Amino acid sequence: MNPDFSFENVDILTYEWTLRYLFKWVQSEHTPNVPLDTALVQDMLVIKHRRVHREFETGFENGLFEDVALPPLNLEDAECHYQVIRYNIGNLNCAVCSPVPLSYRTYDTQTDQKATPHDHAAGVAARNGESIETLDSDHDIPSFLWFSRISYPISGIRTGDVIERAEGVNMSNYVKKWDENEVHQGHLRILATVLSELRSLTHRSKTKACQVAPCLLQDRKALHVCEALYISPLGEGTAIVYTHENYPTVGDIRVQDETELEEALMSRVIAMER
């Protein structure tokens, strides 16, 4: 982590896969039910998953700041591990943690074969560098690259634990095409609204910390937000078991109907930083 970086102007601090999960929840009626924790640090909202879910690679156990500040085991000398990237979603300034300990590299023959890293990432490694995250569906690739801001992923064929024919692939045009799709822009606008509502409801809670769970509200999908005991995003995550009867409801966030979605499609408010 860059010790000179300031989070004073950051509205949302979260993981790339957490944003991708919420985006999938906006898009789909069949998103897995994965509860989220939210907590305020001054005026910044921290969002993290509550439990492990293989599909979204949420197998972290420590606080978000620990993830980005400490290098994985045996990679202490790596040039990069967890990176924090900063971009806007709607009018929200987001700092997004993305695990990228691998970089696409070339060798410069003018400098005694010393490796020169490119200005883009080419792979995503799991904690401790034990494995490389893979995506089995082409449908998931563009949104993954958009939220992680990776333009040059490593592509290959996986057979069991063996990856063959691995090579860096320029996906910038692919991601740009996805970004310019008006349906995706409408979903991103809804995501921006959901994030704003989560921040507002967490502000409203007495403890400045909430648990968020997907639910159905009058046959429409929604996020049920309950006040929780204080959950520090700086320390180790601890599960807080509660029922809706024991903890007060702060509010519910409903997904817009088709009319509201059409209005969202008319205004392209999310612009990918190129």
C-alpha positions in Angstrom: 0.0 0.0 0.0 1.2 3.5 -0.8 1.7 5.2 2.6 1.2 8.6 1.0 -2.2 7.8 -0.4 -5.2 9.5 1.3 -8.6 8.0 1.5 -10.2 11.3 2.6 -12.1 11.8 -0.7 -13.1 8.1 -1.2 -16.8 7.3 -0.9 -16.6 3.5 -1.3 -13.8 1.1 -0.4 -14.5 -2.5 -1.5 -13.3 -5.5 -3.5 -13.6 -5.9 -7.2 -15.5 -9.2 -6.8 -17.9 -7.5 -4.3 -18.8 -4.9 -7.0 -19.1 -7.7 -9.5 -21.4 -9.6 -7.2 -23.7 -6.6 -6.7 -23.6 -6.0 -10.5 -24.7 -9.6 -11.1 -27.4 -9.2 -8.5 -28.7 -6.2 -10.4 -28.6 -8.1 -13.7 -29.9 -11.6 -12.7 -32.8 -13.2 -10.8 -30.6 -16.1 -9.8 -27.6 -14.5 -8.0 -26.5 -16.6 -5.0 -27.5 -15.2 -1.6 -24.3 -13.9 -0.2 -24.7 -11.5 2.8 -22.5 -8.4 2.9 -21.1 -6.3 5.8 -21.0 -2.5 5.6 -19.2 -0.2 7.9 -18.3 3.5 8.0 -14.8 4.8 8.5 -15.3 8.5 8.9 -17.4 9.2 5.8 -16.1 6.3 3.7 -18.2 3.1 3.3 -16.4 -0.2 3.5 -18.2 -3.2 1.9 -17.1 -6.8 2.2 -18.5 -10.3 1.9 -19.6 -12.2 5.0 -18.7 -15.7 3.9 -16.8 -17.7 1.4 -18.4 -18.2 -2.0 -16.3 -20.0 -4.6 -17.9 -18.3 -7.7 -16.8 -14.8 -6.6 -13.5 -15.8 -5.0 -14.4 -14.3 -1.6 -12.1 -16.5 0.4 -10.5 -13.8 2.5 -10.4 -13.9 6.3 -8.6 -10.8 7.3 -9.6 -7.1 7.1 -9.5 -5.3 3.8 -6.7 -3.1 4.8 -4.5 -6.1 5.8 -5.2 -7.7 2.4 -3.8 -4.7 0.5 -1.0 -3.9 2.9 0.8 -7.2 3.3 2.4 -9.2 0.5 1.4 -12.9 0.1 3.7 -15.6 1.5 6.9 -16.1 -0.5 6.0 -13.0 -2.6 7.5 -10.4 -0.2 9.8 -9.1 -2.9 7.1 -9.0 -5.6 6.7 -5.7 -7.4 2.9 -5.8 -6.8 0.4 -8.0 -5.0 -2.9 -6.6 -4.0 -3.5 -3.3 -5.8 -6.1 -0.6 -5.0 -7.5 1.0 -8.1 -9.6 4.2 -8.1 -12.4 5.1 -10.4 -15.9 6.5 -10.3 -19.2 4.7 -10.4 -21.8 7.4 -11.0 -20.8 10.2 -8.7 -19.2 7.9 -6.2 -15.4 7.9 -5.9 -14.5 4.2 -5.4 -11.2 2.6 -4.2 -11.4 -1.0 -5.4 -9.1 -3.7 -4.1 -8.0 -6.2 -6.8 -5.6 -9.1 -6.1 -3.0 -8.8 -8.9 0.4 -10.2 -7.9 1.3 -11.2 -11.5 2.2 -8.8 -14.3 2.6 -9.2 -18.0 6.3 -8.5 -18.6 8.8 -8.1 -21.5 12.6 -8.1 -21.5 14.5 -5.1 -22.7 17.7 -6.2 -24.4 19.2 -2.7 -23.9 19.3 -3.2 -20.1 21.0 -6.5 -19.7 17.8 -8.5 -19.9 16.4 -6.8 -16.9 12.6 -7.3 -16.8 10.5 -4.2 -17.5 7.0 -4.4 -16.2 4.2 -3.1 -18.5 1.6 -0.7 -17.2 -1.1 -3.3 -17.2 -1.8 -6.5 -15.2 -2.0 -9.9 -16.9 -3.3 -12.3 -14.2 -5.1 -12.5 -10.9 -3.6 -14.8 -8.2 -5.3 -16.0 -5.1 -4.0 -15.5 -1.6 -0.5 -16.7 -1.0 0.0 -17.1 -4.7 -1.2 -20.7 -4.5 -3.3 -20.6 -7.6 -4.4 -18.5 -10.5 -8.1 -17.4 -10.7 -9.8 -18.7 -13.9 -13.0 -17.8 -15.5 -14.9 -20.6 -17.2 -17.5 -18.5 -18.9 -16.9 -15.9 -21.6 -20.0 -14.1 -20.3 -18.1 -13.3 -17.0 -14.9 -12.1 -18.7 -15.9 -8.5 -19.7 -17.4 -7.5 -16.4 -14.4 -9.0 -14.5 -12.0 -7.0 -16.6 -14.1 -3.8 -16.4 -14.3 -3.8 -12.6 -10.6 -4.9 -12.1 -9.4 -2.5 -14.9 -7.3 -5.3 -16.4 -6.7 -5.0 -20.2 -4.2 -7.8 -20.7 -5.3 -11.0 -19.0 -3.5 -14.3 -19.4 -5.4 -16.7 -21.6 -4.9 -20.4 -21.7 -6.5 -23.9 -21.6 -7.0 -25.5 -18.3 -7.0 -29.3 -17.9 -7.3 -30.2 -14.2 -4.6 -28.3 -12.4 -2.5 -27.8 -15.6 -2.7 -24.6 -17.7 -1.4 -24.9 -21.2 -0.7 -22.3 -24.0 -0.8 -19.4 -21.6 -0.3 -16.0 -23.2 -1.2 -12.4 -22.7 -4.1 -11.2 -24.7 -5.1 -7.6 -25.5 -8.7 -7.4 -24.4 -9.0 -3.5 -24.3 -11.3 -3.4 -27.4 -13.4 -6.2 -26.0 -13.8 -4.4 -22.7 -14.6 -1.1 -24.5 -17.3 -2.8 -26.5 -18.8 -4.1 -23.3 -18.6 -0.7 -21.7 -20.4 1.0 -24.6 -23.3 -1.4 -24.4 -26.4 0.6 -23.3 -27.9 -2.3 -21.3 -24.7 -2.6 -19.3 -24.7 1.1 -18.8 -28.2 0.9 -17.4 -27.2 -1.8 -15.0 -24.2 0.2 -13.9 -26.4 3.2 -13.2 -28.6 1.0 -11.0 -25.5 -0.3 -9.3 -24.5 3.3 -8.6 -27.9 3.9 -7.0 -27.6 0.8 -4.9 -24.2 1.8 -3.6 -25.5 5.3 -2.7 -28.4 3.8 -0.9 -26.1 1.4 1.1 -24.0 4.4 2.1 -27.1 6.4 3.2 -28.6 3.5 5.2 -25.3 2.8 6.9 -25.1 6.4 7.9 -28.6 6.2 9.3 -27.8 3.2 11.6 -26.8 3.9 15.2 -23.7 1.7 15.1 -22.6 2.8 11.6 -22.4 -0.8 10.6 -24.9 -3.0 8.9 -25.5 -6.5 7.4 -27.0 -6.6 4.0 -28.9 -9.7 2.7 -30.7 -10.2 -0.7 -34.4 -10.9 -0.3 -37.7 -10.7 -2.0 -40.0 -7.8 -1.1 -43.5 -8.0 -2.6 -42.2 -10.4 -5.2 -39.4 -8.0 -6.2 -35.8 -8.6 -5.4 -34.4 -6.3 -2.8 -31.5 -5.8 -0.3 -32.6 -6.0 3.3 -30.3 -3.8 5.5 -30.2 -4.4 9.3 -28.2 -2.6 11.9 -25.4 -4.7 13.4 -22.9 -4.7 16.1 -19.9 -2.6 15.1 -17.7 -4.4 12.6 -14.3 -3.0 12.2 -13.0 -3.3 8.6 -9.4 -2.8 9.9 -9.2 -6.0 11.9 -10.1 -9.6 11.4 -13.6 -10.2 10.2 -15.8 -11.8 12.8 -19.2 -13.4 12.1 -22.1 -11.8 13.9 -25.0 -14.1 14.1 -28.4 -12.4 14.3 -32.0 -12.7 13.3 -34.2 -10.0 11.8 -36.1 -10.0 15.1 -33.1 -9.3 17.2 -31.6 -6.4 15.1 -33.5 -3.4 13.9 -34.1 -3.0 10.2 -32.6 0.2 8.8 -34.3 -0.1 5.4 -34.7 -2.0 2.2 -33.3 -1.3 -1.3 -35.4 -2.3 -4.2 -34.3 -2.8 -7.8 -35.9 -0.4 -10.3 -38.7 -1.7 -12.5 -38.5 -1.8 -16.3 -39.7 1.8 -16.7 -36.9 3.1 -14.4 -34.4 0.9 -16.2 -35.5 2.4 -19.6 -34.8 5.9 -18.1 -31.4 4.7 -17.0 -30.6 3.5 -20.5 -31.3 7.0 -21.8 -28.5 8.5 -19.8 -25.0 7.1 -20.0 -23.6 8.1 -16.7 -20.9 5.6 -16.2 -17.7 6.2 -18.3 -14.8 3.8 -18.1 -11.5 5.5 -17.6 -9.4 4.8 -20.6 
